[in-house]
Amino acid sequence: MAARLNKLHTEEIRAKIQASQLINVLQKHALTGEGEIPPTRLKAIEILLRKSVPDLSAVTVSGDEESPVHVVGSFKLVPLK
């Protein structure tokens, strides 16, 4: 088997998959009410997600007054199937 060219990339992907699995556990419980999540497991999930998923409330976008930040976006409407 060939050696991995970028081991860091592999670790990043593994971390994203693990974070998505934790999110799936929380979503399943929140949306369907299936299974109980013990407080210790809930706290562990919270800690792991804080380490792997950025907290968007802590992100600040700012710019210089002479050259302000401009946000440009677009969207596409698609018919529902």
C-alpha positions, -999 to 999 in steps of 0.1 A, spaced: 0 0 0 13 35 -8 22 58 20 -2 87 28 10 120 14 -6 142 40 -11 125 74 -25 158 89 -53 158 63 -62 123 73 -64 133 110 -85 163 101 -110 141 82 -111 116 111 -119 144 136 -147 158 114 -163 124 111 -161 119 149 -176 153 155 -204 146 130 -211 113 149 -215 132 182 -238 157 165 -259 129 151 -263 115 187 -276 148 199 -299 154 169 -314 119 172 -322 125 208 -335 161 203 -357 152 173 -370 118 181 -365 116 219 -350 81 215 -328 69 243 -316 88 273 -283 105 273 -267 103 308 -254 137 321 -218 124 321 -221 114 284 -238 147 275 -209 167 292 -183 146 274 -200 153 241 -201 190 249 -164 191 257 -154 171 226 -175 193 203 -160 225 218 -126 212 209 -135 201 173 -162 225 161 -156 263 161 -179 284 183 -194 308 158 -206 332 185 -169 340 192 -161 349 156 -158 387 149 -155 401 114 -142 437 113 -126 459 89 -108 492 85 -130 523 83 -113 535 51 -118 501 35 -148 484 50 -157 448 47 -182 440 20 -202 408 21 -214 395 -12 -237 365 -14 -261 348 -38 -286 321 -37 -304 299 -61 -340 289 -59 -346 252 -68 -380 235 -70 -390 211 -43 -393 175 -54 
